[in-house]
Amino acid sequence: MTGAPGSSGPSSRRSPLAVSGRTADAVAAAEAGFADHTTLGDELAIAHPATHLINQVFALTEAGRLTEAEQLARAGAEVVASYRVPIAQIWFAANLGRVTTLQGRIATARRYYAEAAGLAQANHFAGPRRLALSGLALAHAMLGDAEAARSALRERETVPPFGFLEPEQALADAWTAVAARQPDIAAEHFLAAADQARSSGHRTAESWILHDLMRTTRKDASGRIRELAGGCDTPVVSARAKHAVAARARDARELARAADDFEALGAMLLAAEAASGAAEALSRSGDQRGAKAALRRSASLAAACEGAATPGLLRAPAAAQLTAREREIARLAGDGTASKDIAERLGGSVRTVDNHLQHVYAKLGVTSRAELARALENDS
């Protein structure tokens, strides 16, 4: 994990702090590096100081400060584009791909990784190109396009190995197997990558890999993820641990809390999957109303994920369908029409209208007309 941002990879000091779980120290070191560099002037012998922001973006990402990481990366990308610093442009694009992957904005991640791979190829940076192609394959796979993911991996094989974030690069291979519906092969890739991350001290990467193993194959890794959370200062790993433990126990309440944690971090795909898991657990327990509410939340969160097609979303139970009359009554009630007025308009009794509404509430998992209006809006 050597090399400066101005050459082939992030600096060797800040990255180990971040991947080992000392994300606060990593952020502070990156900020100090940027501040020190800006005092050196414009000598041509040193890289542009904006390259230090790459380290800060990486550290912020590991710290779970995803919105800040994205904003800083976009600002830095604009600066280095104006100065025409190709290697920094590549690293900003690759880090934006990484941040948006964690946010669950998978189509956007695919675009950033493709940009990074193209810039790396055009400027003959083999290592960053391999990293970007790994990210590109991962994005394709998470969107359910196994063939595009395989194509990116074939292109990656034309590039020499690159040690930076090597365990994390293997997520591409594992998720490609997931997209191809080969869970046993996927599990082999996840476990090998997790072993590599553990032996090299990549704690945050190990938690990511093991969490994805759980998300895609349901193999339990909750004990190790909890252990990793205890040694890291980042809420990302803590949220992964909470989700893993709750998923193992099929604990609907804790799954909902995990969804809360992920949503607070801006990790919408993980939040949607946790909410989907809560819906499944509630359905198993016979709480159909609660299951529908959790499913609606999952669908609402997944709407921000740009077409992601992951097993954690596909396992969600199907929503009960409203009959034509129930939907008609629901629309009127959601618009604020009183039961008496609905009855007069449709030629029935108030009691019949209220009975239909109770069935609608149960099917959609809502308890009020305000919630009903939002549910119908999300369903449209």
Summary of the structure (lengths in Angstrom):
residues: 380
radius of gyration: 23.6
end to end distance: 49.0
largest distance: 83.9
contacts: 1387
relative contact order: 0.07
helix: 74%
strand: 0%
